[in-house]
Amino acid sequence: MNPVLDNDLKPVSGTYADSSPLIGKPDLLRDRANEDGLLFFKGLLPRTRVLDVRRGVLDILDSFGVMDRNYPLMEGMADIEAVNRYTSEELQWNGVGVTLEMYHRIQKLEAFHALAHSPEILSVFAGLFNEAPFPHPRNIGRIMLPHRETKITPSHQDFLHIQGATDTWTCWMPLGDVSRELGGLAVLKGSHKAGLLGVSSNPGAGGLESILCGLDYDWQTADYEAGDVLVFHSHTVHKSMPNRVPGQIRLSCDYRYQPASAVIEPASLKPHGPFEWDELYEGWADERLKHYWADNQFQLTEFDHSIRWQKEKIC
């Protein structure tokens, strides 16, 4: 047994505390965030708002012929034979779980980007940061088609991929109900206290796995429902669970937020993918979602590749 990875072998047995009662109590919210490195909010968003985004994504997948039409669309059941006509490389562009052509269509969905600006989420981060939050425009969809060679996302910290402000938080939410069996997110509670960890290579999304060095923290997860919201610090270790529901697609999204006054890495202002904003904006109705950061006087910081690629840090 490799002692470096012992902690990753601990079972994912814990369940998040619901932080909803702390909304409107910023001091208590910050205390919990500082202690746990994560906050979970049960039913923070209206279920219908999230399911509208889910339907938009599934409509796109259906247009590519990868949905099983023996089931209602919103159940998210894939046509396994159609999915496996693609190579794993085609479906794993940047770890998003779909082809680049599919992902391009998803990135054009106004509702997908508008969800990141939900006032309920912005209010949480305003209390957490004690100042105006800035939502990164680089929103990420995880549309994990059940391909025979799909790899799960390994234990990792987001800071290595985002950089910029350490006090950047990821908002992860399921686009639909995501049970433990379907492969929801698991988080190593309190692991942000260990700081930035070393990494080794891993074939899952992101390509990097955190070396946990026997950290004495516990894995937590939940049976997520549409409307639930999980947020965590950029140093908090997290991973995906394996999908054990044959044929069903796991849909989720990653939105990121930081204090508006903090530094930012310029890539966080670009689309997630080889796209251009003006092309993605075609047909959008809400002008407030377009280039909303353009007038901000950000402090920019360069991406440090030496930090991202530190290998096999000794425990």
Stockholm file with secondary structure:
# STOCKHOLM 1.0

chainA/1-315         MNPVLDNDLKPVSGTYADSSPLIGKPDLLRDRANEDGLLFFKGLLPRTRVLDVRRGVLDILDSFGVMDRNYPLMEGMADIEAVNRYTSEELQWNGVGVTLEMYHRIQKLEAFHALAHSPEILSVFAGLFNEAPFPHPRNIGRIMLPHRETKITPSHQDFLHIQGATDTWTCWMPLGDVSRELGGLAVLKGSHKAGLLGVSSNPGAGGLESILCGLDYDWQTADYEAGDVLVFHSHTVHKSMPNRVPGQIRLSCDYRYQPASAVIEPASLKPHGPFEWDELYEGWADERLKHYWADNQFQLTEFDHSIRWQKEKIC
#=GR chainA/1-315 SS CCGGGGGGGSCEEEECCBCGGGTTCHHHHHHHHHHHSEEEETTCSCHHHHHHHHHHHHHHHHHTTCBCTTSCGGGCBBCHHHHTTSCHHHHTGGGSSSCHHHHHHHHTCHHHHHGGGCHHHHHHHHHHHTSCEEECSCCEEEEECCCTTCCCCCSBCTHHHHCSCTTCEEEEEESSCBCTTTTCEEEEETGGGGCSCCEEECSSTTSEEECCTTCCCEEEECCBCTTCEEEEETTCCEEECCCCSTTBCEEEEEEEEEETTSCBCGGGGSCSSSCCHHHHTTTCSCGGGSSTTTTCCCCBCCCCHHHHTCBSCCC
#=GC SS_cons         CCGGGGGGGSCEEEECCBCGGGTTCHHHHHHHHHHHSEEEETTCSCHHHHHHHHHHHHHHHHHTTCBCTTSCGGGCBBCHHHHTTSCHHHHTGGGSSSCHHHHHHHHTCHHHHHGGGCHHHHHHHHHHHTSCEEECSCCEEEEECCCTTCCCCCSBCTHHHHCSCTTCEEEEEESSCBCTTTTCEEEEETGGGGCSCCEEECSSTTSEEECCTTCCCEEEECCBCTTCEEEEETTCCEEECCCCSTTBCEEEEEEEEEETTSCBCGGGGSCSSSCCHHHHTTTCSCGGGSSTTTTCCCCBCCCCHHHHTCBSCCC
//
